[in-house]
Amino acid sequence: MTGILIAMLSGALMSVQGVFNTQVTKNTSLWVSTSFVQFSALAVCLVIWFFADRHSFSSILEVPDKYTLLGGVMGAFITVTVIKAMGSLGPAKAAMLIVITQLIVAYLIELFGMFGMDKQPFEWRKAGGMLLAIIGIVIFKW
């Protein structure tokens, strides 16, 4: 139950953040807005790290698959693409396309056991659920 609530909070925060970032971009520029978002996230994380978990920083050097450290780089491009998508499609359409794409990519990562994740068997039920979600997007769009 906790995981469900956290996921729902994450989805709500991402939608609101996307709208906020899009609005900031209207008064600045795409890269200024993205830089501020990333810098403010860094500042919050550093403050929380300082008070909550100061002793774990050196463990970052022990991460076995160094390519996984590129998550932060991806975060910058996630921010940029969310701003652009919400600016051109509106928050609801953009969020639906973002979420369905996340679902498809996440399922492919599970199916093929990519990036250190456990490989999962194909399930028609999950494929049907994704197809239903795509149909929902088409209905919502038109």
TORSETOR-332163 format. One record per residue (C-alpha): residue in three letters; x, y, z. Coordinates in pm, 1 decimal. Example, Ala and Ser with C-alpha at 12.3 -4.5 7.8 and 13.67 -1.06 7.14 Angstrom:
BEGIN
{type:ALA xx:1230.0 yy:-450.0 zz:780.0}
{type:SER xx:1367.0 yy:-106.0 zz:714.0}
This chain:
BEGIN
{type:MET xx:0.0 yy:0.0 zz:0.0}
{type:THR xx:286.2 yy:239.4 zz:79.1}
{type:GLY xx:436.0 yy:182.0 zz:-266.0}
{type:ILE xx:104.2 yy:264.1 zz:-432.5}
{type:LEU xx:69.9 yy:589.3 zz:-238.5}
{type:ILE xx:428.9 yy:688.4 zz:-313.5}
{type:ALA xx:377.5 yy:616.6 zz:-685.7}
{type:MET xx:59.4 yy:825.0 zz:-687.1}
{type:LEU xx:239.6 yy:1110.0 zz:-511.1}
{type:SER xx:519.7 yy:1084.7 zz:-766.1}
{type:GLY xx:273.6 yy:1107.9 zz:-1055.0}
{type:ALA xx:98.9 yy:1407.8 zz:-901.6}
{type:LEU xx:428.8 yy:1586.0 zz:-832.4}
{type:MET xx:554.5 yy:1518.9 zz:-1185.3}
{type:SER xx:239.2 yy:1665.0 zz:-1338.8}
{type:VAL xx:249.9 yy:1977.7 zz:-1123.3}
{type:GLN xx:624.9 yy:2014.7 zz:-1173.9}
{type:GLY xx:581.6 yy:1990.5 zz:-1551.1}
{type:VAL xx:326.7 yy:2271.3 zz:-1546.6}
{type:PHE xx:543.2 yy:2484.3 zz:-1315.2}
{type:ASN xx:851.6 yy:2432.9 zz:-1532.9}
{type:THR xx:656.0 yy:2515.6 zz:-1849.0}
{type:GLN xx:535.9 yy:2840.5 zz:-1691.4}
{type:VAL xx:888.6 yy:2935.9 zz:-1580.2}
{type:THR xx:1015.2 yy:2866.5 zz:-1932.8}
{type:LYS xx:765.5 yy:3119.4 zz:-2073.6}
{type:ASN xx:944.8 yy:3393.6 zz:-1877.6}
{type:THR xx:1301.7 yy:3268.9 zz:-1915.3}
{type:SER xx:1426.0 yy:3009.7 zz:-2163.0}
{type:LEU xx:1421.4 yy:2632.4 zz:-2183.9}
{type:TRP xx:1777.3 yy:2589.7 zz:-2061.7}
{type:VAL xx:1755.1 yy:2854.7 zz:-1788.9}
{type:SER xx:1441.5 yy:2687.2 zz:-1654.7}
{type:THR xx:1596.9 yy:2341.1 zz:-1675.7}
{type:SER xx:1915.7 yy:2462.6 zz:-1507.0}
{type:PHE xx:1718.8 yy:2616.0 zz:-1222.1}
{type:VAL xx:1515.5 yy:2296.6 zz:-1177.7}
{type:GLN xx:1827.6 yy:2081.3 zz:-1165.8}
{type:PHE xx:2015.0 yy:2325.5 zz:-939.9}
{type:SER xx:1727.1 yy:2354.8 zz:-693.2}
{type:ALA xx:1693.7 yy:1973.5 zz:-687.5}
{type:LEU xx:2066.6 yy:1947.1 zz:-616.0}
{type:ALA xx:2038.3 yy:2200.4 zz:-334.2}
{type:VAL xx:1749.1 yy:2013.7 zz:-170.2}
{type:CYS xx:1926.7 yy:1679.8 zz:-204.2}
{type:LEU xx:2249.6 yy:1816.2 zz:-56.9}
{type:VAL xx:2068.5 yy:1961.4 zz:243.8}
{type:ILE xx:1880.0 yy:1637.7 zz:309.3}
{type:TRP xx:2195.4 yy:1430.9 zz:254.7}
{type:PHE xx:2386.9 yy:1651.1 zz:500.3}
{type:PHE xx:2134.1 yy:1593.0 zz:776.4}
{type:ALA xx:2018.4 yy:1239.6 zz:700.2}
{type:ASP xx:2291.0 yy:1032.8 zz:536.9}
{type:ARG xx:2631.5 yy:1205.9 zz:533.1}
{type:HIS xx:2835.0 yy:887.8 zz:556.6}
{type:SER xx:2724.2 yy:722.4 zz:232.6}
{type:PHE xx:2870.5 yy:955.8 zz:-33.0}
{type:SER xx:3187.2 yy:756.5 zz:-97.9}
{type:SER xx:2975.9 yy:450.6 zz:-180.4}
{type:ILE xx:2889.8 yy:614.2 zz:-513.6}
{type:LEU xx:3236.1 yy:506.2 zz:-626.6}
{type:GLU xx:3140.7 yy:144.2 zz:-559.5}
{type:VAL xx:2848.9 yy:137.0 zz:-804.6}
{type:PRO xx:2936.0 yy:-163.6 zz:-1023.9}
{type:ASP xx:2773.4 yy:-50.7 zz:-1349.8}
{type:LYS xx:2910.2 yy:300.3 zz:-1400.7}
{type:TYR xx:2664.6 yy:373.0 zz:-1684.6}
{type:THR xx:2387.3 yy:382.2 zz:-1423.1}
{type:LEU xx:2540.0 yy:705.0 zz:-1291.3}
{type:LEU xx:2401.2 yy:875.7 zz:-1603.2}
{type:GLY xx:2057.8 yy:901.0 zz:-1440.2}
{type:GLY xx:2124.3 yy:1264.5 zz:-1352.9}
{type:VAL xx:2217.7 yy:1345.5 zz:-1711.6}
{type:MET xx:1892.6 yy:1183.5 zz:-1820.2}
{type:GLY xx:1712.2 yy:1393.1 zz:-1559.6}
{type:ALA xx:1815.1 yy:1712.7 zz:-1738.0}
{type:PHE xx:1674.6 yy:1583.3 zz:-2066.7}
{type:ILE xx:1360.8 yy:1454.8 zz:-1893.5}
{type:THR xx:1298.3 yy:1805.2 zz:-1763.0}
{type:VAL xx:1353.4 yy:1956.4 zz:-2109.7}
{type:THR xx:1128.7 yy:1706.4 zz:-2287.3}
{type:VAL xx:848.5 yy:1737.1 zz:-2030.2}
{type:ILE xx:854.6 yy:2116.8 zz:-2064.9}
{type:LYS xx:844.0 yy:2093.2 zz:-2444.3}
{type:ALA xx:569.0 yy:1827.3 zz:-2442.5}
{type:MET xx:348.1 yy:2014.7 zz:-2197.6}
{type:GLY xx:401.5 yy:2340.0 zz:-2384.3}
{type:SER xx:293.0 yy:2190.8 zz:-2715.5}
{type:LEU xx:33.7 yy:1929.9 zz:-2610.4}
{type:GLY xx:-97.6 yy:2060.1 zz:-2279.5}
{type:PRO xx:-55.4 yy:1887.8 zz:-1943.8}
{type:ALA xx:-314.3 yy:1609.1 zz:-1982.4}
{type:LYS xx:-212.6 yy:1483.3 zz:-2326.8}
{type:ALA xx:156.3 yy:1515.5 zz:-2248.7}
{type:ALA xx:121.4 yy:1330.9 zz:-1918.5}
{type:MET xx:-76.3 yy:1048.2 zz:-2080.7}
{type:LEU xx:181.6 yy:1000.1 zz:-2356.5}
{type:ILE xx:467.6 yy:1022.3 zz:-2107.6}
{type:VAL xx:308.6 yy:765.3 zz:-1877.0}
{type:ILE xx:217.7 yy:517.4 zz:-2152.4}
{type:THR xx:570.6 yy:543.9 zz:-2293.2}
{type:GLN xx:713.0 yy:486.7 zz:-1943.8}
{type:LEU xx:493.0 yy:180.1 zz:-1910.1}
{type:ILE xx:598.5 yy:34.2 zz:-2246.3}
{type:VAL xx:969.3 yy:96.8 zz:-2187.4}
{type:ALA xx:951.5 yy:-34.2 zz:-1829.8}
{type:TYR xx:779.3 yy:-351.6 zz:-1950.3}
{type:LEU xx:1044.8 yy:-403.7 zz:-2218.9}
{type:ILE xx:1317.0 yy:-358.2 zz:-1955.2}
{type:GLU xx:1145.7 yy:-627.0 zz:-1745.1}
{type:LEU xx:1091.7 yy:-861.7 zz:-2040.6}
{type:PHE xx:1453.9 yy:-851.8 zz:-2150.6}
{type:GLY xx:1608.2 yy:-816.5 zz:-1803.1}
{type:MET xx:1792.2 yy:-502.0 zz:-1903.4}
{type:PHE xx:2008.0 yy:-278.9 zz:-1678.5}
{type:GLY xx:2038.7 yy:-539.9 zz:-1404.6}
{type:MET xx:1663.9 yy:-595.3 zz:-1359.4}
{type:ASP xx:1527.9 yy:-947.3 zz:-1320.0}
{type:LYS xx:1391.8 yy:-1088.2 zz:-1645.2}
{type:GLN xx:1013.6 yy:-1140.6 zz:-1636.3}
{type:PRO xx:802.8 yy:-1363.4 zz:-1862.1}
{type:PHE xx:572.2 yy:-1213.5 zz:-2126.0}
{type:GLU xx:210.6 yy:-1183.5 zz:-2013.7}
{type:TRP xx:-75.8 yy:-1120.9 zz:-2253.6}
{type:ARG xx:-266.4 yy:-951.3 zz:-1972.7}
{type:LYS xx:0.9 yy:-681.0 zz:-1942.1}
{type:ALA xx:24.1 yy:-636.7 zz:-2319.2}
{type:GLY xx:-356.1 yy:-604.2 zz:-2333.4}
{type:GLY xx:-349.1 yy:-347.1 zz:-2054.4}
{type:MET xx:-97.6 yy:-137.9 zz:-2246.4}
{type:LEU xx:-307.0 yy:-165.3 zz:-2562.4}
{type:LEU xx:-611.4 yy:-53.1 zz:-2365.5}
{type:ALA xx:-415.3 yy:245.2 zz:-2231.5}
{type:ILE xx:-309.4 yy:339.2 zz:-2586.1}
{type:ILE xx:-671.1 yy:316.3 zz:-2701.3}
{type:GLY xx:-762.6 yy:540.5 zz:-2407.9}
{type:ILE xx:-511.2 yy:801.1 zz:-2525.7}
{type:VAL xx:-652.9 yy:791.2 zz:-2877.5}
{type:ILE xx:-1006.4 yy:836.6 zz:-2741.3}
{type:PHE xx:-890.8 yy:1120.3 zz:-2511.5}
{type:LYS xx:-706.9 yy:1297.1 zz:-2796.6}
{type:TRP xx:-1001.9 yy:1289.3 zz:-3036.8}
